[in-house]
Amino acid sequence: YMVLTIPAGAGRSRPEDIPEQFLSQWQHIENVEYNHSAVQRSYSMATAAGGKELVFTVRYQPQATDAPSPGIGSSFLCNLKPGEIIAAEGPFGGFQRQPGAQRKLCFIGGGAGMAPLRALIQEELNDTASRPITFFYGARNRHELLYYDEFMQHQQRGELTFIPVLSEPEKACLWQQDVGFVHEIAGKWLPSQSVDAYDFYLCGPPSMLSATLTMLKEHGVDETRIRYDDFGS
């Protein structure tokens, strides 16, 4: 992950130039200006190391009922324009792939947890001898299902197995794939597998991460085979 410094100043609760196809997703957010002090925020990179650009998957934090302002970091980043400069430090962290040619890889994630998992999957696919990959990813609805087309293309090329899961699919999206919580769908799949053959990589909201760790323990997965990035710590 990288640590970004958000300078003190006046922020806005929503971007000024929202592409037309995304306007409906921002209509419920009031456009207000607020002042904030300088802060630092950590964001995971969503691309493999060694590339020419840094990509971050940032979940916008709207203003809560009892909060004076929306998320300072996410609203600042959403309002940046091409060419603007922001101070960054890093990379930091130890969320990395484990070696082991005979091990299969299972990634389980949700929400902004997509970022580090996507980076690790890209690194694995870039290897000359990539290992079998199964990727469970959970979101509330189709609008929040990040990189869906990208991972479906990986699956169509036979590079991995992608299992997207929606917890609250909208009727209009005509969703025909898995519905429920991502850890529950992964838990239904595990009994058909030899769990000792897998390394597990997890990242997502605290509640999802806790439920997934409990599920893996119940299925007898050794804790040494589990690596996770805890956004809640």
C-alpha positions as MATLAB code, in Angstrom:
seq = 'YMVLTIPAGAGRSRPEDIPEQFLSQWQHIENVEYNHSAVQRSYSMATAAGGKELVFTVRYQPQATDAPSPGIGSSFLCNLKPGEIIAAEGPFGGFQRQPGAQRKLCFIGGGAGMAPLRALIQEELNDTASRPITFFYGARNRHELLYYDEFMQHQQRGELTFIPVLSEPEKACLWQQDVGFVHEIAGKWLPSQSVDAYDFYLCGPPSMLSATLTMLKEHGVDETRIRYDDFGS';
ca = [
       0.000    0.000    0.000;
       0.969    3.660   -0.327;
       0.495    6.446    2.212;
      -0.958    9.563    0.593;
      -0.827   12.990    2.236;
      -4.028   15.011    1.914;
      -3.169   18.712    2.380;
      -5.292   21.018    4.508;
      -7.842   23.030    2.594;
     -11.406   23.229    1.357;
     -12.915   20.038    0.029;
     -16.077   19.198   -1.856;
     -18.414   16.323   -1.107;
     -18.668   15.211   -4.741;
     -16.608   15.584   -7.931;
     -17.327   18.491  -10.258;
     -17.006   16.582  -13.528;
     -18.911   13.312  -13.194;
     -19.243   11.297  -16.434;
     -22.860   11.160  -17.554;
     -23.106    7.384  -17.201;
     -22.289    7.675  -13.478;
     -24.464   10.666  -12.551;
     -27.246    8.499  -11.138;
     -24.802    7.002   -8.615;
     -24.055   10.467   -7.168;
     -27.526   12.033   -7.122;
     -28.110   11.200   -3.456;
     -24.913   12.982   -2.340;
     -25.341   16.679   -1.557;
     -22.733   18.906   -3.176;
     -21.275   20.911   -0.277;
     -17.930   22.504    0.548;
     -16.140   21.860    3.846;
     -12.775   22.637    5.432;
     -10.405   19.942    6.624;
      -6.968   19.648    8.199;
      -4.045   17.767    6.669;
      -4.300   13.988    7.037;
      -2.607   10.842    5.772;
      -4.497    7.897    4.293;
      -3.320    4.450    3.199;
      -4.536    2.904   -0.059;
      -3.688   -0.452   -1.573;
      -2.404   -0.577   -5.132;
      -4.574   -2.434   -7.627;
      -1.830   -3.305  -10.101;
       1.170   -5.615  -10.073;
       4.548   -4.199   -9.074;
       6.828   -2.966  -11.837;
       4.242   -1.187  -13.963;
       4.448    2.342  -15.337;
       1.546    3.706  -13.313;
      -0.042    3.297   -9.898;
      -3.729    2.376   -9.791;
      -5.813    2.645   -6.611;
      -9.331    1.384   -6.001;
     -10.874    3.938   -3.635;
     -14.281    3.514   -2.037;
     -15.924    6.908   -1.621;
     -17.030    7.524    1.961;
     -20.121    9.776    1.930;
     -21.045   12.055    4.804;
     -22.720   10.154    7.625;
     -25.734   11.600    9.433;
     -23.700   12.500   12.534;
     -20.455   13.427   10.736;
     -19.348   16.995    9.883;
     -17.959   15.973    6.471;
     -17.509   13.015    4.108;
     -14.333   10.945    4.011;
     -11.490   13.448    3.632;
      -9.207   11.113    1.694;
     -11.741    9.638   -0.698;
     -13.460   12.959   -1.477;
     -10.091   14.656   -2.067;
      -8.946   11.932   -4.455;
     -12.276   11.922   -6.292;
     -11.863   15.658   -6.933;
      -8.294   15.507   -8.260;
      -7.808   16.536  -11.887;
      -5.221   15.245  -14.391;
      -1.857   16.884  -13.791;
      -2.357   17.645  -10.101;
       0.327   16.406   -7.720;
      -0.077   14.575   -4.414;
       2.643   13.453   -1.985;
       2.942    9.681   -1.564;
       5.185    7.343    0.415;
       5.771    3.624   -0.016;
       5.124    0.976   -0.970;
       4.646   -0.692    2.423;
       3.111   -3.932    3.677;
       3.715   -7.668    3.589;
       0.591   -8.944    1.819;
       2.352  -11.030   -0.814;
       2.059  -14.375   -2.551;
       3.512  -17.434   -0.896;
       5.922  -19.595   -2.915;
       5.029  -23.192   -3.653;
       4.741  -24.629   -7.147;
       2.225  -27.297   -6.095;
      -0.215  -24.926   -4.391;
      -3.406  -23.655   -5.932;
      -4.525  -20.122   -5.100;
      -7.929  -19.074   -3.764;
      -8.693  -15.363   -3.451;
     -11.752  -14.221   -1.479;
     -12.593  -10.529   -1.365;
     -15.232   -7.842   -1.179;
     -15.585   -4.103   -1.718;
     -12.332   -2.137   -1.934;
     -10.533   -5.361   -0.982;
     -10.422   -5.872   -4.731;
      -7.312   -3.655   -4.979;
      -4.585   -5.820   -3.378;
      -6.188   -9.046   -4.632;
      -6.194   -7.780   -8.216;
      -2.524   -6.835   -7.850;
      -1.591  -10.304   -6.563;
      -3.596  -12.011   -9.307;
      -1.888   -9.878  -11.957;
       1.507  -10.843  -10.544;
       0.583  -14.533  -10.649;
      -0.700  -14.325  -14.223;
       2.504  -12.528  -15.248;
       4.596  -15.492  -14.072;
       5.652  -17.919  -16.777;
       4.232  -20.845  -14.786;
       1.139  -19.414  -13.118;
      -0.783  -21.659  -10.720;
      -4.522  -22.453  -10.780;
      -6.521  -19.472   -9.472;
     -10.054  -19.321   -8.063;
     -11.361  -15.848   -7.241;
     -14.519  -15.217   -5.196;
     -15.530  -11.554   -5.119;
     -18.543  -10.113   -3.323;
     -20.414   -6.839   -3.803;
     -23.842   -5.523   -2.874;
     -25.070   -4.866   -6.407;
     -23.934   -4.912  -10.020;
     -22.795   -1.260   -9.897;
     -20.281   -2.143   -7.165;
     -18.903   -5.232   -8.909;
     -15.431   -3.947   -9.742;
     -13.472   -5.095  -12.813;
     -16.233   -7.559  -13.731;
     -15.538   -7.509  -17.480;
     -11.796   -7.827  -16.920;
     -12.083  -10.946  -14.783;
     -14.707  -12.498  -17.040;
     -12.215  -12.115  -19.893;
      -9.521  -13.815  -17.797;
     -11.947  -16.668  -17.201;
     -12.881  -16.951  -20.876;
      -9.175  -17.268  -21.702;
      -8.862  -20.076  -19.160;
      -6.526  -18.082  -16.908;
      -8.623  -18.372  -13.740;
     -12.043  -19.208  -12.318;
     -14.011  -16.090  -11.375;
     -17.031  -16.372   -9.061;
     -18.769  -12.996   -8.521;
     -21.379  -12.838   -5.757;
     -24.037  -10.170   -5.134;
     -25.702   -9.790   -1.736;
     -28.413   -7.328   -2.874;
     -28.858   -7.646   -6.652;
     -31.287   -5.233   -8.245;
     -34.058   -6.820  -10.305;
     -33.209   -4.595  -13.256;
     -29.742   -6.106  -13.659;
     -31.194   -9.605  -14.289;
     -28.414  -11.192  -12.246;
     -28.163  -14.943  -12.884;
     -25.020  -15.804  -10.928;
     -24.453  -16.428   -7.214;
     -26.475  -14.463   -4.655;
     -25.611  -14.201   -0.957;
     -22.530  -13.410    1.082;
     -19.207  -14.214   -0.539;
     -17.909  -16.299    2.386;
     -21.046  -18.449    2.251;
     -20.632  -19.184   -1.462;
     -16.947  -19.995   -0.956;
     -17.928  -22.228    1.975;
     -20.278  -24.232   -0.254;
     -17.463  -24.750   -2.766;
     -14.770  -25.823   -0.311;
     -16.095  -29.332    0.528;
     -15.542  -30.331   -3.105;
     -11.872  -29.348   -2.873;
      -8.771  -30.631   -1.133;
      -8.182  -27.661    1.170;
      -4.567  -28.680    1.792;
      -3.830  -27.960   -1.869;
      -4.689  -24.256   -1.545;
      -3.250  -21.042   -0.237;
      -5.953  -18.506    0.640;
      -5.709  -14.728    0.205;
      -8.383  -12.520    1.757;
      -9.218   -8.825    1.746;
     -12.387   -6.838    2.312;
     -14.545   -5.103    4.913;
     -13.915   -6.165    8.551;
     -17.188   -8.109    8.851;
     -16.540  -10.018    5.621;
     -12.960  -10.779    6.633;
     -13.981  -12.060   10.075;
     -16.728  -14.267    8.620;
     -14.364  -15.683    6.001;
     -11.655  -16.499    8.542;
     -14.247  -18.298   10.686;
     -15.524  -20.215    7.653;
     -12.034  -21.361    6.642;
     -11.284  -22.496   10.187;
     -14.531  -24.503   10.261;
     -13.446  -26.246    7.063;
     -10.113  -27.243    8.560;
      -7.856  -24.843    6.683;
      -4.499  -24.476    8.444;
      -3.867  -20.860    9.475;
      -0.414  -20.988    7.834;
      -2.204  -21.294    4.482;
      -4.163  -18.060    5.003;
      -2.896  -14.556    4.276;
      -5.027  -11.448    4.563;
      -4.916   -7.676    4.395;
      -6.988   -6.243    7.251;
      -8.518   -2.869    6.304;
     -10.008   -2.608    9.781;
      -6.752   -2.622   11.727;
];
